[in-house]
Amino acid sequence: MSATHSATPGPRNSPRHVAIASLIGTAIEFYDYYIYAAAAVLVFNSQFFPKGDPSAATLLSLSTLALAFLARPIGSALFGHFGDRIGRKRTLVASLLTMGLSTVAIGLLPSYEQIGIAAPLLLCLFRIGQGIGLGGEWGGAALVATENAPAGQRGWFGSFPQLGAPIGLFMANGVFFLITWLIGPESMVAWGWRIPFVLSIVLVGVGLYVRLTLHESQVFQDVEKSGRTEQAPVSAVFRRHGGRVLQGTLIMTTTYVLFYLMTAFVQVYSKSPAAVSPAGHATGLGIPANTFTGILLVGAVVFGIFCLLAGKLADRYGRRRWLTVVTVGIMGFGLLMPQFLDHGTPASVLAFIVVGMALMGCTFGPMAALLPELFPTEVRYSGASMAYNLASIVGASLPTLVAIDLNKAYGLWGVGLYLAANGLLTLAALATSRETSRLDLAKV
């Protein structure tokens, strides 16, 4: 039996429909996720926290970002359980609703001046809802794309849900840029920031329409008919496949570190006033915020292009070989960070982001194929989701804080070395894993 054929086949999804459904869903989820990050930097400190101490309010606003990273493994466990028990399609609908309704609720939330301490508490609750939704979204979208892919093209079809990340990044930064340009910075802070959040309800409606027309994947139908579904898939994946969860987590970690160094650390470094730390290292470039936003929009386009390219090349050359070469490239890129950014200019920051986002696409694109291929069908949703989201705790929640301190103490060389060290962990995980590109998903 192959991954795409069965003796008793059920309804089939067309590859085009699968690609569109997985792309639209993840684009919406990442859009919701990134508009929160933009708003946390720009406006939440004045909307949801006391204004007596602006620095403390800003720190509290930014600290809420971490809540989603901590909540994502919860989403992996929750949606992974149901995705492996009742199917990918219904679980994906639930994850999209969880994220979308949390996002709209943030857009409608009264401010601190209106309801006091309840405002930041509710903000934290809905941010956790976003994290749970995204924690369940990615694994389901990756499985829908790869379990329905034609033979030999899982890397290519898996790159479509990955394309949702750069599209969501572009949409989130673009809508904030556009609204600020139309109504001005003051109105944006006062009320305009709510528009991107409330607009999410329209996007969710589109995503639900597309997803509700999907059929369940054939490999899951086969497992369900044979009675091989697990009663407790999350427990089973750690009990029987814990080593693969660890491998997948470490394979994914460098991808997260690279992305958040570029979009968070470099953003803070670029926008901060030009200054020097007590150790004699530059701590900022003084680049205007809108200039960096424009740079990030260019980077998002490059990111998307290389996601698609990498999916094709990972099918041709194999996951391990492709990702090993790319990881070595990322390590070299990290060590060259001072050449791009030390006393840099907008042009050098643009060059850094473009090269970094190209590498990001090269490593992120094949992940939707590789991580699901590590696990058998009956625990695939749980296993792939857990590896992906555990990596987010290690690779996404720490880099910005670590990088800022490393830069103050050791300069950009220290930050680049931190990225390269994570690359060594990924190389070790790749070296101990098996090549998965030619495996039959029904027989993993």
Summary of the structure (lengths in Angstrom):
residues: 444
radius of gyration: 21.3
end to end distance: 11.9
largest distance: 70.2
contacts: 1747
relative contact order: 0.15
helix: 80%
strand: 1%
